[in-house]
Amino acid sequence: MNNEQYKSIVYKKLWFINKKEKHIVDEKLNHHADKNLIDEYGKPSKFVNEFVENEIIDKATPPSSLYKVITLGGLLFGNVLMAGILITAALLILGTFTLYFTKPIGEALTLQALYLVIGIVLFFIGYKGIKWVNAFFTRRLLIARRFKEFS
């Protein structure tokens, strides 16, 4: 396994980390560009587990008793909200095709362009929102789980 494959596997497994932590991973992986990463750190899973333990868990504060419930509720509510945004975007875009049958051509073209722009923006917000919500709450659940194992 070459260094690029190693980095790719590590980045895929650490999909939930924020920009500051990604910068730390970049520094660790690019620290010795001439060395083979698998010889230095071992398997990618080992590197990921050590990174999560040292950089995320050790720097986090111990969670309260309601932490897990609030996190699961936030994950559920956030995903429902983002799915609603995606469904709204899909309906707006699909609704543009029916305007030819219900409105005059001049009015239909302006509404169609407006619906398409709003739909595309909502698709982008929904896609990025689902990614952000899942990353944020997965990180919180991981912290809560690790602290539970230690106590």
C-alpha positions in Angstrom: 0.0 0.0 0.0 1.5 3.3 -1.0 1.1 6.6 1.0 -1.7 8.0 -1.1 -3.8 4.9 -0.6 -3.1 5.0 3.1 -4.1 8.7 3.3 -7.3 8.0 1.3 -8.3 5.2 3.7 -7.6 7.4 6.8 -9.6 10.3 5.4 -12.5 8.0 4.6 -12.5 6.6 8.1 -12.2 10.1 9.7 -15.1 11.6 7.7 -16.6 13.2 10.8 -13.7 15.4 11.9 -13.7 19.2 11.7 -11.3 21.4 9.8 -9.0 21.9 12.7 -8.6 18.2 13.2 -8.2 17.6 9.5 -5.3 20.0 9.6 -3.7 17.9 12.4 -4.2 14.7 10.4 -2.6 16.4 7.4 0.4 17.4 9.5 0.8 13.9 11.0 0.5 12.2 7.6 2.7 14.6 5.7 5.3 14.9 8.5 7.5 12.2 6.9 6.8 12.4 3.2 9.8 10.1 2.3 8.8 7.3 4.7 6.2 4.7 4.2 3.2 5.5 6.4 2.3 1.9 7.0 5.7 1.2 8.4 5.5 4.3 10.6 1.9 4.0 11.9 0.8 0.5 11.2 -2.6 -0.2 9.6 -4.9 2.8 8.8 -7.4 1.6 11.4 -4.7 1.7 14.1 -3.8 5.2 13.1 -7.5 6.3 13.1 -8.1 4.7 16.5 -5.1 6.4 18.0 -5.9 9.7 16.5 -9.5 9.6 17.7 -8.3 8.6 21.2 -5.5 11.2 21.4 -7.0 14.2 19.5 -10.7 13.9 20.1 -11.5 11.9 23.2 -8.7 13.2 25.4 -9.4 16.8 24.6 -13.2 16.5 25.1 -14.9 17.2 28.4 -16.8 14.4 30.1 -20.4 14.3 28.9 -23.3 14.8 31.2 -26.1 12.3 31.7 -28.4 13.9 29.1 -25.6 14.3 26.6 -26.5 11.1 24.7 -30.2 11.7 24.7 -29.8 15.3 23.4 -27.3 14.0 20.8 -29.6 11.3 19.5 -32.5 13.7 19.4 -30.4 16.2 17.5 -29.4 13.6 15.1 -33.0 12.5 14.5 -34.3 16.1 14.3 -31.5 17.3 12.1 -31.9 14.4 9.6 -35.6 14.8 9.5 -35.2 18.6 8.8 -32.6 18.0 6.1 -34.7 15.3 4.5 -37.6 17.7 4.5 -35.5 20.3 2.7 -34.4 17.7 0.1 -38.0 16.6 -0.5 -39.1 20.3 -0.8 -36.4 20.8 -3.3 -37.4 17.8 -5.3 -41.0 18.8 -5.3 -40.1 22.3 -6.5 -38.0 21.0 -9.3 -40.7 18.5 -10.3 -43.3 21.2 -10.1 -41.6 23.2 -12.8 -42.6 20.6 -15.4 -46.3 21.0 -14.7 -46.3 24.8 -15.1 -46.8 24.5 -18.8 -50.2 23.0 -18.3 -51.5 25.4 -15.7 -50.0 28.8 -16.5 -49.6 31.0 -19.6 -46.2 30.5 -21.3 -44.7 33.9 -20.2 -45.6 33.5 -16.6 -44.6 29.8 -16.6 -41.1 30.5 -17.8 -40.3 33.0 -15.0 -41.9 30.8 -12.4 -40.0 27.8 -13.8 -36.7 29.6 -13.6 -37.4 30.7 -10.1 -38.5 27.2 -8.9 -35.4 25.7 -10.5 -33.0 28.1 -8.8 -34.7 27.7 -5.4 -34.8 23.9 -5.8 -31.1 23.7 -6.7 -30.2 25.9 -3.8 -32.3 23.8 -1.4 -30.7 20.6 -2.8 -27.3 22.0 -2.0 -28.4 23.1 1.5 -30.0 19.7 2.2 -27.0 17.7 0.9 -24.4 19.8 2.8 -26.7 19.9 5.9 -27.1 16.1 6.1 -23.3 15.8 5.8 -22.7 18.4 8.6 -25.5 17.1 10.9 -24.3 13.5 10.7 -20.6 14.5 11.2 -21.4 16.7 14.2 -23.6 14.2 16.0 -21.5 11.2 15.1 -18.6 12.9 16.7 -20.6 13.6 19.8 -21.9 10.0 20.0 -18.4 8.7 19.7 -17.2 10.9 22.6 -20.1 9.8 24.7 -19.5 6.1 24.0 -15.8 6.3 24.7 -16.3 8.1 28.0 -18.9 5.4 29.0 -16.3 2.7 28.3 -13.8 4.4 30.6 -16.1 5.0 33.5 
